[in-house]
Amino acid sequence: MQNLLNTLYITVPDAYLHLENDTVRVDIDHEKKLQVPLHHLSGIVCFGHTLVSPILMHRLAEDGKSLVMLDATGRFKARLEGAVSGNILLRQAQFRLADDPHRTLDIARACIAGKLKNSRHVLMRGARDAKDTGEQEELTRAAKNLAASLRGLANVTSLDQLRGIEGEAAAQYFKCFNLLIRADHRVDFNFDGRTRRPPRDRVNALLSFLYSVLMNDCRSALEIVGLDPQLGYLHVVRPGRAALALDLMEEFRALVADRLALTLINRGQLRANDFVEREGGAVSLKDDARRAVIVAYQERKQESFAHPLLTNNVALGMLPVLQARLLARAIRGELDGYLPYLVK
């Protein structure tokens, strides 16, 4: 049995959250809109201007449930959590490993290997579905380039070299990402490369939003197993940056965020009028569209996937926690190395 607790996402502006007995009550304009038992939740994520009662904040902290505040576009603002949990010996091992350049490189290499393999899977799937021969060939060629990058990882001797390969592979991947969008949707969802802070088109706005939500899930997974999300091995460590969560997230970008974005666009579940262009050229999702994306994301997390180390399929929402546990075992030296999740 899988203990897949839900995250409560609040996307309505000016919602008020407060504790009522052992439930979280959500009021909008002084009217109750939702009531959820606390024991069903792993945490709460609020977008934009949300009011949260101090009593509820204290209860969430006591129960070890996180409260995350994001701005309307999904950019991280703050996180409230209780006392640090987990095994101090594991965190000591995590910090010691950061001083070992060889082991650090091995874990970072595994993270990138997972990203490239899963990104290649998305391209190959797109090539199979492509109706235009030229587009099929371009996607196949890009998939082969990613395969070459994967082979090149074995010869990497430094983190800078590894990041260089990852950067080149990402450029190849996003160069043909537009071809994964159905031809009849490309006028409204034209993608001409990755832009962020701020996203400059609808596809980038959707990807950035999904990456923010996914990153929060990866951070929570690391905290569940007792690792410090701030100390990563691939991403540069800097104050306020959850570097290890970004490391763990790499193998899930294509599998979770990119594929969901493509599904929402290609099935017509999102349309041009679901986005707004703000002053300065930044593009973001409208409130109703954000809610639709969150619902689709939660449904996606319920889908079952095979895991090479388990006999039974596992819900996608549990994969970050399982991978965080594997990462913890690798850090403790119980495994020869970290094994990223590779989609089949």
C-alpha positions as CSV (number, residue, x, y, z in Angstrom):
1,M,0.0,0.0,0.0
2,Q,1.3,3.5,-0.9
3,N,0.9,6.4,1.5
4,L,0.3,9.0,-1.2
5,L,-0.8,12.1,0.7
6,N,-2.1,15.0,-1.2
7,T,-0.8,18.6,-1.5
8,L,-3.5,21.2,-1.2
9,Y,-2.9,23.9,-3.9
10,I,-4.6,27.3,-3.3
11,T,-4.8,29.3,-6.5
12,V,-7.7,31.6,-5.8
13,P,-6.6,35.2,-4.9
14,D,-7.4,36.4,-1.4
15,A,-8.5,33.0,-0.1
16,Y,-8.5,32.6,3.6
17,L,-7.2,29.4,5.2
18,H,-7.9,28.5,8.8
19,L,-8.1,25.6,11.2
20,E,-11.5,24.2,12.0
21,N,-11.2,21.2,14.4
22,D,-8.8,18.9,12.5
23,T,-9.5,20.2,9.1
24,V,-8.2,23.0,6.8
25,R,-11.1,25.3,5.9
26,V,-10.8,27.5,2.8
27,D,-13.0,30.6,2.7
28,I,-13.5,33.0,-0.2
29,D,-15.4,36.3,0.4
30,H,-16.4,34.9,3.9
31,E,-18.0,31.8,2.3
32,K,-16.7,28.3,2.9
33,K,-15.5,26.8,-0.4
34,L,-13.5,23.7,0.7
35,Q,-12.8,21.7,3.9
36,V,-10.1,19.1,3.9
37,P,-9.0,16.8,6.8
38,L,-5.5,17.5,7.9
39,H,-4.5,13.9,7.9
40,H,-5.1,13.7,4.2
41,L,-2.5,16.4,3.5
42,S,1.2,16.4,3.2
43,G,1.4,20.2,2.8
44,I,-0.2,23.3,1.4
45,V,1.1,25.4,-1.5
46,C,-0.4,29.0,-1.9
47,F,-0.2,31.0,-5.1
48,G,-0.4,34.8,-5.0
49,H,-2.1,36.7,-2.1
50,T,-3.4,34.1,0.3
51,L,-4.3,34.6,4.0
52,V,-3.4,31.9,6.4
53,S,-4.4,32.0,10.1
54,P,-1.5,31.8,12.7
55,I,-3.3,28.9,14.4
56,L,-3.2,26.9,11.2
57,M,0.5,27.8,10.7
58,H,1.3,26.5,14.2
59,R,-0.6,23.3,13.6
60,L,1.0,22.6,10.2
61,A,4.5,23.1,11.9
62,E,3.6,20.8,14.7
63,D,2.3,18.1,12.3
64,G,5.4,18.3,10.1
65,K,3.4,19.6,7.2
66,S,4.9,22.3,5.0
67,L,3.4,25.6,4.0
68,V,4.8,27.0,0.8
69,M,4.2,30.5,-0.6
70,L,4.7,31.2,-4.3
71,D,3.9,34.3,-6.3
72,A,1.1,34.2,-8.9
73,T,3.5,32.8,-11.6
74,G,4.7,30.0,-9.4
75,R,8.0,31.6,-8.3
76,F,9.2,30.6,-4.8
77,K,8.7,33.1,-2.1
78,A,8.8,31.4,1.3
79,R,8.4,28.1,3.1
80,L,7.2,27.5,6.7
81,E,8.1,24.2,8.3
82,G,8.6,22.8,11.8
83,A,11.7,21.4,13.5
84,V,14.3,19.7,11.3
85,S,13.6,16.0,11.1
86,G,15.5,13.0,9.9
87,N,18.8,11.4,10.8
88,I,21.6,13.8,11.7
89,L,24.1,11.1,10.7
90,L,22.7,11.1,7.1
91,R,23.0,14.9,6.9
92,Q,26.6,14.6,8.2
93,A,27.3,12.1,5.4
94,Q,25.7,14.4,2.9
95,F,28.0,17.3,3.9
96,R,31.1,15.1,3.9
97,L,30.3,13.8,0.5
98,A,30.3,17.4,-0.8
99,D,34.0,17.5,-0.1
100,D,34.7,14.4,-2.2
101,P,35.0,15.6,-5.8
102,H,34.9,12.0,-7.2
103,R,31.7,10.9,-5.4
104,T,30.1,14.3,-6.0
105,L,30.8,14.0,-9.7
106,D,29.4,10.5,-9.8
107,I,26.0,11.6,-8.3
108,A,25.8,14.7,-10.5
109,R,26.6,12.5,-13.6
110,A,23.8,10.2,-12.6
111,C,21.3,13.1,-12.3
112,I,22.2,14.3,-15.8
113,A,22.1,10.8,-17.2
114,G,18.5,10.4,-16.0
115,K,17.6,13.8,-17.5
116,L,19.1,13.0,-20.9
117,K,17.6,9.5,-21.0
118,N,14.1,10.7,-20.2
119,S,14.4,13.7,-22.5
120,R,15.4,11.4,-25.3
121,H,12.4,9.2,-24.6
122,V,10.1,12.3,-25.1
123,L,11.8,13.1,-28.4
124,M,11.6,9.5,-29.7
125,R,8.0,9.3,-28.7
126,G,7.4,12.5,-30.6
127,A,9.2,11.1,-33.6
128,R,6.9,8.1,-33.7
129,D,3.8,10.2,-33.5
130,A,5.0,12.8,-36.1
131,K,3.0,12.9,-39.3
132,D,5.5,15.0,-41.3
133,T,8.6,13.1,-42.5
134,G,10.9,16.0,-42.1
135,E,9.9,16.7,-38.6
136,Q,10.2,13.0,-37.8
137,E,13.8,13.0,-39.1
138,E,14.6,16.1,-37.1
139,L,13.3,14.7,-33.8
140,T,15.1,11.4,-34.5
141,R,18.3,13.3,-35.1
142,A,18.0,15.2,-31.9
143,A,17.3,12.0,-30.0
144,K,20.5,10.5,-31.5
145,N,22.4,13.6,-30.4
146,L,21.2,13.1,-26.8
147,A,22.3,9.5,-27.0
148,A,25.7,10.7,-28.0
149,S,25.7,13.1,-25.0
150,L,24.8,10.2,-22.8
151,R,27.8,8.2,-24.0
152,G,30.0,11.2,-23.4
153,L,29.1,11.4,-19.7
154,A,31.4,8.4,-19.1
155,N,34.4,10.5,-20.0
156,V,33.6,13.6,-17.9
157,T,36.2,14.5,-15.3
158,S,34.8,17.7,-13.8
159,L,31.5,19.3,-12.8
160,D,32.1,22.1,-15.3
161,Q,32.6,19.7,-18.1
162,L,29.4,17.8,-17.0
163,R,27.4,21.1,-16.9
164,G,28.7,21.9,-20.4
165,I,27.4,18.6,-21.8
166,E,24.1,19.1,-20.1
167,G,23.8,22.7,-21.5
168,E,24.5,21.5,-25.0
169,A,22.0,18.6,-24.7
170,A,19.3,20.9,-23.3
171,A,19.8,23.3,-26.3
172,Q,19.4,20.4,-28.7
173,Y,16.2,19.2,-26.9
174,F,14.5,22.6,-26.8
175,K,15.6,23.4,-30.3
176,C,13.1,20.9,-31.6
177,F,10.6,21.0,-28.7
178,N,8.2,23.0,-31.0
179,L,7.9,20.0,-33.2
180,L,6.3,18.1,-30.3
181,I,3.4,20.5,-30.4
182,R,0.6,19.6,-32.8
183,A,0.9,21.7,-36.0
184,D,-2.6,23.2,-35.6
185,H,-1.6,24.5,-32.2
186,R,1.7,26.1,-33.1
187,V,0.3,29.5,-34.0
188,D,-1.0,30.0,-30.4
189,F,1.8,28.0,-28.8
190,N,4.9,28.8,-30.8
191,F,8.1,27.9,-28.9
192,D,11.4,29.4,-30.0
193,G,13.7,28.3,-27.1
194,R,13.6,28.3,-23.4
195,T,13.1,31.7,-21.6
196,R,12.7,32.2,-17.9
197,R,12.5,35.0,-15.4
198,P,10.3,36.0,-17.0
199,P,8.9,33.5,-19.5
200,R,8.3,35.3,-22.8
201,D,5.7,33.0,-24.4
202,R,2.8,30.7,-23.5
203,V,4.8,27.4,-23.6
204,N,7.6,28.9,-21.4
205,A,5.0,30.2,-19.0
206,L,3.5,26.7,-18.7
207,L,6.8,25.0,-18.3
208,S,8.1,27.4,-15.7
209,F,4.9,27.0,-13.7
210,L,5.1,23.2,-13.8
211,Y,8.8,23.2,-12.9
212,S,8.0,25.3,-9.8
213,V,5.4,22.8,-8.7
214,L,7.7,19.9,-9.4
215,M,10.6,21.4,-7.6
216,N,8.4,21.8,-4.5
217,D,7.6,18.1,-4.6
218,C,11.2,17.1,-4.9
219,R,12.2,19.4,-2.0
220,S,9.5,17.8,0.1
221,A,10.7,14.3,-0.9
222,L,14.2,15.1,0.3
223,E,12.9,16.5,3.6
224,I,10.9,13.3,4.1
225,V,14.0,11.1,4.0
226,G,16.0,13.6,6.1
227,L,18.3,15.1,3.6
228,D,19.1,18.9,3.4
229,P,17.6,20.3,0.2
230,Q,20.1,23.2,0.2
231,L,23.3,21.2,-0.3
232,G,23.4,19.8,-3.9
233,Y,26.1,18.2,-6.0
234,L,25.2,19.3,-9.5
235,H,23.7,22.7,-9.0
236,V,25.9,25.4,-7.5
237,V,25.2,26.0,-3.8
238,R,24.0,29.5,-2.9
239,P,22.0,31.0,-0.1
240,G,18.2,30.4,-0.5
241,R,18.6,27.9,-3.3
242,A,17.4,24.3,-2.9
243,A,20.3,22.9,-4.9
244,L,19.7,19.2,-4.0
245,A,16.0,19.5,-4.9
246,L,17.1,20.9,-8.3
247,D,19.5,17.9,-8.7
248,L,16.7,15.4,-7.9
249,M,14.3,17.3,-10.2
250,E,16.5,16.8,-13.3
251,E,15.4,13.3,-14.0
252,F,11.7,14.2,-13.7
253,R,11.6,17.4,-15.9
254,A,10.8,15.6,-19.1
255,L,8.8,12.8,-17.6
256,V,6.5,14.9,-15.5
257,A,6.5,18.6,-16.5
258,D,7.3,18.5,-20.2
259,R,5.0,15.6,-21.1
260,L,2.2,17.1,-19.1
261,A,2.7,20.5,-20.8
262,L,2.6,18.9,-24.2
263,T,-0.6,16.9,-23.3
264,L,-2.4,20.0,-22.1
265,I,-1.5,21.9,-25.3
266,N,-2.0,19.1,-27.8
267,R,-5.4,18.1,-26.4
268,G,-6.6,21.6,-26.4
269,Q,-7.0,21.7,-22.6
270,L,-5.2,25.1,-22.6
271,R,-5.9,27.8,-25.1
272,A,-4.3,31.1,-26.0
273,N,-6.8,33.1,-23.9
274,D,-5.8,31.1,-20.8
275,F,-2.6,33.3,-20.7
276,V,-2.0,36.9,-20.1
277,E,0.9,39.1,-21.3
278,R,2.0,41.5,-18.6
279,E,3.9,44.7,-18.8
280,G,7.5,44.1,-20.0
281,G,6.6,41.1,-22.1
282,A,6.2,38.5,-19.3
283,V,3.6,35.8,-20.0
284,S,1.7,33.9,-17.2
285,L,-1.3,31.7,-16.7
286,K,-4.6,33.1,-15.7
287,D,-6.2,32.0,-12.4
288,D,-8.6,29.5,-13.9
289,A,-5.9,28.0,-16.1
290,R,-3.6,27.6,-13.2
291,R,-6.3,25.6,-11.4
292,A,-6.8,23.4,-14.4
293,V,-3.0,22.8,-14.6
294,I,-2.9,21.9,-11.0
295,V,-5.8,19.4,-11.3
296,A,-4.1,17.8,-14.3
297,Y,-0.8,17.6,-12.4
298,Q,-2.4,15.9,-9.4
299,E,-4.1,13.4,-11.8
300,R,-0.8,12.8,-13.5
301,K,0.7,11.9,-10.1
302,Q,-1.8,9.1,-9.7
303,E,-0.6,7.3,-12.8
304,S,1.3,4.1,-12.2
305,F,4.8,3.4,-13.4
306,A,7.1,0.4,-13.2
307,H,10.2,0.8,-11.0
308,P,13.2,-1.4,-11.7
309,L,13.8,-2.1,-8.0
310,L,10.1,-2.8,-7.1
311,T,7.9,-5.8,-8.1
312,N,4.7,-3.6,-8.2
313,N,4.0,-0.5,-10.1
314,V,4.2,2.8,-8.2
315,A,2.3,6.1,-8.5
316,L,4.2,8.8,-10.2
317,G,3.7,11.0,-7.1
318,M,5.7,8.5,-5.0
319,L,8.7,8.4,-7.4
320,P,10.5,11.5,-6.0
321,V,10.3,10.0,-2.5
322,L,11.6,6.6,-3.7
323,Q,14.5,8.3,-5.6
324,A,15.3,10.5,-2.6
325,R,15.6,7.3,-0.5
326,L,17.9,5.8,-3.2
327,L,20.0,9.0,-3.1
328,A,20.2,8.8,0.7
329,R,21.5,5.2,0.4
330,A,24.1,6.3,-2.1
331,I,25.2,9.1,0.2
332,R,25.5,6.7,3.1
333,G,27.6,4.4,0.9
334,E,25.1,1.5,0.9
335,L,24.9,1.6,-2.9
336,D,27.7,1.8,-5.4
337,G,26.1,5.0,-6.8
338,Y,22.9,6.8,-7.3
339,L,20.4,5.2,-9.7
340,P,18.2,7.8,-11.5
341,Y,14.7,6.8,-12.5
342,L,14.6,6.0,-16.2
343,V,11.2,5.8,-18.0
344,K,10.7,2.8,-20.3
